[in-house]
Amino acid sequence: MGLQDLISSLAENPYFSAGFGLFGVGAGAAILRRGYMMGMILFRRHYMTTLEVPCRDKSYQWLLQWITLKGARKTQHLSVETKFQQIETGKITTRHDFIPSVGEHFFWYKRTWIRVERSRSQQTLDLHMGVPFESVKLTALGKNKDLFFDILEEARDLAVKQNEGKTIMYTALGAEWRQFGNPRKPRPLSSVVLDKGVSDKIVKDVQEFMDNPEWYSSRGIPYRRGYLLHGPPGCGKSSFITALAGELQLGICVLNLSERGLTDDRLNHLLALAPENTIILLEDVDSAFASREETAEVKVAYAGLNRLTFSGLLNCLDGVASTEARIVFMTTNYPERLDPALIRPGRIDVKEYIGYCTTYQLERMFCNFYPDAIPNLALKFSQASKNLSVPVSAAAVQGHFMIYKEDPVGAIQNVIQISTENTIKREMDDDMLINIEGSMVDSERMIDSMK
């Protein structure tokens, strides 16, 4: 019996024919499926371009807004995003924006179909935000990567246009900066009246610093600038910084050095990742640390309350690992409490006293508040203010003007109220300071008794 006879007998066997047929169909299907998968992998690798943007990236929210406005406007699978917007009158309005929901979306852009896949992982959380980790993946035919650059540029320009002419405030959340509140309408610099020449001096110095980075690099000088505004409370230190940021179209990164959990490494990380075109503001810097001599005495009392060290702050401001292209403003009511190492040149380049109102300030503030009043009334107001028993702050004068919004003559005749209100406020501040110092003394006594 030859081989040909064996094959013909197997072919005539109905059981073998049925099994071989099923096996052949299954094997053929498996080969086709495998070939299809390999073909798709090769096709995607060589003929498709993919861009993935995770939610931790700064452009993530920009991209979602751009996709909603420019691309996937006709999609029926949406997620809601509620926003609060402040109009010119100060009223807060609510706005609901729809963004593409989790899933797949398609849109046409520059003669190319683009597939958008927004995914969300329920097993992975963003530790800083406490929300599930998300990402957006864009896929397009061809090898043109410039297409995605154009999309990202348009998304960025769209976000910038929405906040154009507004001041954005940032606050530290974990190891990142997050926008705090809504973008604010910039405060006019002329609305913050400082003593004659002070405002112009600071603005000119900041402007020169921003316009001349090459001057610093050519001379090997670190490209950073530090400012210290000191003086009594209510005299316009924080208001001036806010107005300055609006004038120069900068944002403000507010950093609280007294925050519990702030470490040297985290502070260095935050300063290194501060958003571009921003001012870093350290308010009431005197409350974060005592002087180095006092620190040794109260070390036990404050152990564990704050892990940020004084040496760590100095290294972040002017150390080997400190970043450049940075503007830092510090404010304090008590400059005598600051350690000399903190305010030496290189860390603080410009020190300016923002004090109680002078005659120049009183006249300018009166003219700003009552632009239609007779010019000599401003002089009468400043002369009447000279007879007050105590110097007055800009906040006290502004509060006085708010009482007489439409009555400049009444503001002059009742100018004595500024002195009365200012005296009451100082007495309350002194009582509060005495209570705080008494509590600190009691704490130190308790610690001494426990030793």
Secondary structure, 3 states (H helix, E strand, C coil): CCHHHHHHHHHHCHHHHHHHHHHHHHHHHHHHHHHHHHHHHHHHHHHEEEEEEECCCCHHHHHHHHHHHHHCCCCCCEEEEEEEEECCCCCEEEEEEEEECCEEEEEEECCEEEEEEEEEEEEEEECCCCEEEEEEEEEEECCCCHHHHHHHHHHHHHHHHHCCCCECEEEEECCEEEECCCCECCCCHHHCCCCCCHHHHHHHHHHHHHHCHHHHHHCCCCCEEEEEEECCCCCCHHHHHHHHHHHCCCEEEECCCCCCCCCHHHHHHHHHCCCCCEEEEECCHHHCCCCHHHHHHHCCCCCCCCCCCHHHHHHHHHCCCCCCCEEEEEEECCHHHCCCCCCCCCCCCEEEECCCCCHHHHHHHHHHHCCCCCHHHHHHHHHHHCCCCCCCCHHHHHHHHHHCCCCHHHHHHCCHHHHHHHHHHHHHHHHHHHHHHHHHHHHHHHHHHHC
